[in-house]
Amino acid sequence: MSSSEKAPAYLGLGSVLAVALCTLWLALVGHLDLYINPRYDLFTVVLAAVAVPASVAGLVAVARGHGHAHDDGHEHPGAHAHVDEHGGGGAHAHADETAYEHGSDAARAVRRRAPGAARITRGVVGGIAAAATVGVTVAMLVLPPTTLSARTAQQRSVDTPTLSNATGTQDVALLGSEGVDTSEYGVKDWAALIRQTTDTTALVGKPVELSGFVVPGSDGSFTLTRFVISCCAVDAQPVGLGVVVDGPVPDADQWVRVAGKLAANPDQSADARIVIRAATVRDIDQPSDPYEY
C-alpha cells in the first residue's frame, strides 16, 4: 500500500481516536453532561473506551500493511499466436505481439501521468481535514466548555408551542393541582403545564421560584429560559416563562433566581397566557448542570 493510499486510512482512524480521547477526557473532568443527556453517559464512555484501542490497532495495521504490485512486463500467453502445421502463422504472431507491446507502453505512460494531479488533490484535502481534526481536538481539550446562550435560544424560537410535551410521561392533568407538590417543578414543567392547560385562571396566584438564564424581552420583561436536552446539545430545545419585573431587566445570558407568582399576561396579543410577576430577581452563578431533561 502506497503512502497516498494510506493517507485516508490514517485520517479516518486518527479522527476516531481523537474523538474517543476527547470524549473520555470530558467524562473524566465532568463536562460530558454539557454535550449529551446524562442517561447516555455510560453508553458513550464505553464506546469511546472501545474505540481507542480499536483505532490504535487499525493505525498499526495500516502502517505495517503493504499492497501487491502487479508486474506489467510479464509475458501474456494470449499475446502469442500458435503456428499452424503449415507454418503460416509467424507473421501474424509477430504483428500481434508488436501491437500489444505498443499498447502496453502507452497504457503505462498514461498511468504514470494520471496519478500526479490526483495525488496532489488527495494531499491538499487530507491536509485540510487533518488540520481541522487537530484543531477541533485541541480546542475541546484546551478551551473551557460553554453552554448554549440566549442568542441560540432566540434562533431556536424560545417559548414556542412545540414544547407542549416537555413534561414527558407526567400526567399533565394533575400538574399544579392541590394534591401535587409543585416545589420541585422546573422551567420545563411549568411551561408545559401552562401550554397544556385549557383554563389557566386556576394557575393564577400560584407561587413559583425558578432559576434560568435571561433572554431579554421588551417593556420591562424577559424570558426565564432553560434548554431541554433529549439526546445531545445539537437537539437542545429552549423552553421559557415570561417574567414581568418592576425594576431593570438583567443582562442577556445572566443566570437569575426568580421568586414570584403566576399572573395573567398583560400583553393580550402574546401567545403565552401566563407569566411570572416577579417579587425578587437575584443574580446567581451558572449551575453545574445548566440543562433540563
C-alpha positions as CSV (number, residue, x, y, z in Angstrom):
1,M,0.0,0.0,0.0
2,S,1.5,3.3,-1.1
3,S,1.7,6.5,1.1
4,S,-1.1,8.1,-0.9
5,E,-3.3,5.1,-0.3
6,K,-2.6,5.0,3.4
7,A,-3.4,8.7,4.0
8,P,-7.2,8.3,4.0
9,A,-6.9,5.4,6.4
10,Y,-4.6,7.4,8.7
11,L,-7.0,10.3,8.7
12,G,-10.1,8.3,9.3
13,L,-8.7,6.2,12.1
14,G,-6.9,9.3,13.6
15,S,-10.2,11.2,13.7
16,V,-11.9,8.3,15.5
17,L,-9.0,8.2,18.0
18,A,-9.2,12.0,18.6
19,V,-13.0,12.0,19.2
20,A,-12.7,9.0,21.5
21,L,-10.0,10.6,23.6
22,C,-11.9,13.9,23.8
23,T,-15.0,12.0,25.0
24,L,-13.0,10.2,27.7
25,W,-11.4,13.5,28.7
26,L,-14.8,15.3,29.0
27,A,-16.1,12.4,31.1
28,L,-13.0,12.5,33.3
29,V,-13.3,16.2,34.1
30,G,-17.1,16.1,34.5
31,H,-18.1,18.1,31.4
32,L,-19.6,15.3,29.3
33,D,-23.1,16.3,30.5
34,L,-22.7,19.7,28.8
35,Y,-22.9,17.8,25.5
36,I,-25.2,14.8,26.0
37,N,-28.1,13.7,28.1
38,P,-26.7,12.1,31.3
39,R,-28.6,8.8,30.7
40,Y,-26.3,8.2,27.7
41,D,-23.0,8.9,29.6
42,L,-22.2,5.2,30.4
43,F,-23.0,4.1,26.8
44,T,-20.9,6.9,25.3
45,V,-17.9,6.2,27.6
46,V,-18.0,2.5,26.9
47,L,-18.0,3.1,23.1
48,A,-15.1,5.6,23.5
49,A,-13.1,3.2,25.6
50,V,-13.6,0.5,22.9
51,A,-12.8,2.9,20.1
52,V,-9.4,3.9,21.5
53,P,-7.6,0.5,21.3
54,A,-9.5,-0.4,18.1
55,S,-8.3,2.8,16.3
56,V,-4.8,2.3,17.5
57,A,-4.8,-1.3,16.3
58,G,-6.1,0.0,13.0
59,L,-3.3,2.6,12.7
60,V,-0.7,-0.1,13.4
61,A,-2.2,-2.4,10.8
62,V,-2.2,0.3,8.2
63,A,1.4,1.2,9.0
64,R,2.6,-2.4,8.6
65,G,0.4,-3.2,5.6
66,H,1.6,-3.4,2.1
67,G,-0.1,-3.8,-1.3
68,H,0.7,-6.3,-4.0
69,A,2.1,-4.7,-7.1
70,H,1.3,-6.3,-10.5
71,D,4.1,-6.7,-13.0
72,D,3.0,-5.2,-16.2
73,G,6.1,-6.6,-18.0
74,H,5.4,-10.3,-17.6
75,E,4.6,-12.4,-20.5
76,H,1.0,-12.7,-21.6
77,P,0.3,-16.1,-23.2
78,G,-2.7,-14.7,-25.1
79,A,-0.4,-12.3,-27.0
80,H,1.3,-15.1,-28.8
81,A,-0.3,-16.9,-31.7
82,H,0.3,-20.6,-32.3
83,V,1.9,-21.5,-35.6
84,D,-0.2,-23.9,-37.5
85,E,1.2,-27.1,-39.0
86,H,1.9,-25.3,-42.3
87,G,3.9,-22.5,-40.6
88,G,1.8,-19.7,-41.9
89,G,1.1,-18.0,-38.5
90,G,4.5,-16.5,-37.8
91,A,3.9,-13.1,-39.4
92,H,0.6,-12.7,-37.7
93,A,2.1,-13.6,-34.3
94,H,4.8,-11.1,-34.7
95,A,2.4,-8.3,-35.6
96,D,0.1,-9.1,-32.7
97,E,3.0,-9.1,-30.2
98,T,4.2,-5.8,-31.6
99,A,0.8,-4.2,-31.3
100,Y,0.3,-5.5,-27.7
101,E,3.7,-4.2,-26.6
102,H,3.0,-0.8,-28.1
103,G,-0.4,-0.6,-26.3
104,S,1.1,-1.7,-23.0
105,D,3.7,1.1,-23.3
106,A,1.1,3.7,-24.0
107,A,-1.1,2.5,-21.1
108,R,1.9,2.6,-18.7
109,A,2.7,6.1,-19.8
110,V,-0.9,7.2,-19.1
111,R,-0.8,5.6,-15.7
112,R,2.4,7.4,-14.8
113,R,1.0,10.8,-15.7
114,A,-2.5,10.4,-14.2
115,P,-1.7,9.9,-10.5
116,G,0.1,13.2,-10.3
117,A,-2.9,15.5,-10.1
118,A,-4.9,13.0,-8.1
119,R,-2.1,12.7,-5.6
120,I,-1.9,16.4,-5.1
121,T,-5.6,16.7,-4.7
122,R,-5.7,14.0,-2.1
123,G,-2.8,15.6,-0.3
124,V,-4.5,19.0,-0.1
125,V,-7.8,17.6,1.0
126,G,-6.2,15.3,3.5
127,G,-4.1,18.1,4.9
128,I,-7.1,20.4,5.4
129,A,-9.1,17.5,7.1
130,A,-6.2,16.7,9.3
131,A,-5.7,20.3,10.3
132,A,-9.4,20.6,11.1
133,T,-9.4,17.4,13.2
134,V,-6.3,18.5,15.2
135,G,-7.8,22.0,15.7
136,V,-11.1,20.7,17.0
137,T,-9.4,18.2,19.3
138,V,-7.1,20.9,20.7
139,A,-10.0,23.3,21.2
140,M,-12.0,20.7,23.1
141,L,-9.1,19.9,25.4
142,V,-7.8,23.4,26.0
143,L,-10.8,25.8,25.8
144,P,-13.4,25.8,28.6
145,P,-16.7,24.4,27.6
146,T,-19.6,26.8,27.1
147,T,-23.3,26.3,27.4
148,L,-25.9,27.3,24.8
149,S,-26.7,31.1,25.0
150,A,-29.6,33.5,24.8
151,R,-28.7,34.1,21.1
152,T,-29.2,30.4,20.4
153,A,-32.5,30.4,22.3
154,Q,-33.7,33.2,20.1
155,Q,-32.6,31.4,17.0
156,R,-34.4,28.3,18.0
157,S,-37.6,30.1,18.9
158,V,-37.7,30.0,22.7
159,D,-41.2,29.8,24.2
160,T,-42.9,28.2,21.2
161,P,-45.9,25.9,21.2
162,T,-43.8,22.9,20.1
163,L,-42.8,22.5,23.8
164,S,-46.2,21.4,24.9
165,N,-44.9,17.8,25.5
166,A,-41.9,18.9,27.5
167,T,-43.1,17.1,30.7
168,G,-42.7,13.7,29.0
169,T,-44.6,11.0,30.8
170,Q,-46.1,13.1,33.6
171,D,-49.8,13.4,33.9
172,V,-50.3,17.0,32.9
173,A,-53.9,16.9,34.0
174,L,-52.7,16.6,37.6
175,L,-49.8,19.1,37.5
176,G,-50.4,22.1,39.7
177,S,-53.5,20.6,41.4
178,E,-53.8,20.9,45.2
179,G,-52.8,17.3,45.7
180,V,-49.5,17.6,43.8
181,D,-46.3,19.1,45.2
182,T,-45.0,21.7,42.7
183,S,-42.0,22.8,44.7
184,E,-39.7,20.7,42.5
185,Y,-41.1,21.9,39.2
186,G,-38.6,23.4,36.8
187,V,-39.0,25.8,34.0
188,K,-39.8,23.0,31.6
189,D,-42.6,21.6,33.8
190,W,-44.3,24.9,34.4
191,A,-44.0,25.9,30.7
192,A,-45.5,22.6,29.6
193,L,-48.3,22.9,32.2
194,I,-49.3,26.3,31.0
195,R,-49.4,25.3,27.4
196,Q,-51.5,22.2,28.0
197,T,-53.9,23.7,30.5
198,T,-57.2,24.9,28.9
199,D,-58.3,27.1,31.8
200,T,-55.2,28.9,33.0
201,T,-57.1,31.0,35.5
202,A,-56.7,28.2,38.0
203,L,-52.9,28.8,37.9
204,V,-53.0,32.5,38.6
205,G,-51.6,33.3,42.0
206,K,-49.6,30.1,42.4
207,P,-46.1,30.8,43.9
208,V,-43.0,29.8,41.9
209,E,-39.3,30.0,42.4
210,L,-37.2,29.1,39.4
211,S,-33.7,29.6,38.0
212,G,-32.6,30.1,34.4
213,F,-30.8,32.5,32.1
214,V,-32.2,35.7,30.7
215,V,-33.4,36.2,27.2
216,P,-34.4,39.9,27.1
217,G,-37.9,40.9,26.0
218,S,-39.5,44.3,25.8
219,D,-41.3,46.7,28.2
220,G,-39.7,45.6,31.4
221,S,-39.9,41.8,30.7
222,F,-37.7,38.9,29.9
223,T,-38.0,35.2,29.4
224,L,-36.5,32.9,32.1
225,T,-35.0,30.2,29.9
226,R,-33.6,26.7,30.1
227,F,-32.5,24.3,27.4
228,V,-34.1,20.9,27.4
229,I,-31.9,18.1,26.0
230,S,-33.4,14.8,24.7
231,C,-30.2,13.3,23.4
232,C,-27.4,15.9,23.0
233,A,-26.8,19.6,22.7
234,V,-27.5,19.5,19.0
235,D,-31.2,18.8,19.6
236,A,-31.5,21.1,22.6
237,Q,-34.8,23.0,22.6
238,P,-35.2,26.2,24.6
239,V,-38.1,26.5,26.9
240,G,-39.0,29.5,29.0
241,L,-41.5,31.5,31.1
242,G,-42.1,35.2,30.6
243,V,-41.2,37.3,33.6
244,V,-42.5,40.8,34.4
245,V,-40.4,43.0,36.6
246,D,-40.8,46.5,38.0
247,G,-37.1,47.2,38.1
248,P,-34.4,46.9,35.4
249,V,-34.2,43.8,33.3
250,P,-31.0,41.7,33.9
251,D,-28.4,41.4,31.1
252,A,-28.8,38.7,28.4
253,D,-27.4,35.3,29.4
254,Q,-27.2,36.3,33.1
255,W,-28.4,33.4,35.3
256,V,-31.0,34.5,37.8
257,R,-33.3,33.1,40.5
258,V,-36.8,34.4,40.2
259,A,-39.4,34.3,43.0
260,G,-42.9,35.5,42.5
261,K,-46.4,34.4,41.5
262,L,-48.0,33.3,38.3
263,A,-50.2,36.0,36.7
264,A,-52.2,36.7,33.6
265,N,-50.0,38.1,30.8
266,P,-50.7,41.8,30.5
267,D,-49.8,41.5,26.8
268,Q,-53.0,40.1,25.4
269,S,-51.5,39.7,21.9
270,A,-48.8,37.3,23.2
271,D,-49.0,33.5,22.8
272,A,-48.1,32.9,26.4
273,R,-51.2,33.4,28.6
274,I,-49.4,33.2,31.9
275,V,-46.2,35.0,33.1
276,I,-44.4,35.3,36.4
277,R,-45.0,38.5,38.3
278,A,-41.6,38.7,39.9
279,A,-41.2,39.7,43.5
280,T,-37.4,39.2,43.5
281,V,-34.9,38.6,40.8
282,R,-31.4,37.6,42.1
283,D,-28.3,37.0,40.1
284,I,-26.7,33.6,40.5
285,D,-23.8,31.6,39.1
286,Q,-24.5,29.2,36.3
287,P,-25.3,25.8,37.8
288,S,-23.0,22.9,37.3
289,D,-25.8,21.2,35.2
290,P,-27.5,24.0,33.3
291,Y,-29.9,21.8,31.3
292,E,-33.2,20.2,32.0
293,Y,-34.1,16.7,30.6
